[in-house]
Amino acid sequence: MDSDAGHDHNATGKKVAVITGASSGIGAATARLLAEHGFHVVCTARRLARLQELADEIGGSAVRCDVTDPRSVAGLSEAVGSRVDVLVNNAGGAVGLEPLAEADFDAWRTMYDTNVLGAAQVTKALLPALEAAAGTVVFITSTAAETSYEGGSGYCAAKSAERAMVGSLRLEIVDRPVRVCEISPGMVHTQEFSLVRFHGDQSKADDVYEGVAERLVAADIAECVRWSVSLPSHVNIDRMVVRPRAQAANHKVHRSS
Ligand code: 8X3
């Protein structure tokens, strides 16, 4: 789907993209890129002030939404209207890197709520609008769903569950005109992902990317989303695994220092 081609759907005369977790990182980068490519972008997240700033910058709209709260999701669905061309389920993330023996199950619940139930709730709510527009739903999962790693039990489990859900959804709606895509990023240097994972410890967060010369950044994943949703509508990118060249596998990262 080219954003300049096909039918225009909303009052702005543009195709509509809804992005969750748009207040930072991959979500914000994707919002900027899709806006550049002609979409009216509905930016959603919990932090309204940041969202509003982004929406003003890109000529989109800001809708506060907590993907874990059904009423909030219902409000989002009402706000976006009856046609949605692209939904990017990006809200989520990792909390903690403790081994299972020291697991904090509140953190696990948060990860399951945001990465799995959150993405499921938003998708369920917007599916009729996606179908009306013959749209595309993109799930931003993680290479944590490719292979388990030490300390990743809660996050690997949540992202694997999200992946399983994506697979079921694609099977369930094969007779409908909605593409179901998964983009599975590896190590992406964003301001917040590792900072949140390490409960605000900047030095631990920085260590994750230490010595990696050419880092993957949010804009790289945004480009993968843009490309996936811009292909002709019969082309479905089931899953795209994206890592920096220096990361040959979850555990295999080349560092220069
Ligand atoms: C981000 C990749 O390796 O931190 O989702 O799980 S990793």
Residues whose N, C-alpha, C, O or C-beta is under 5 A from the ligand:
A	BS01	8X3	T141 S142 T143 A144 P185 G186 M187
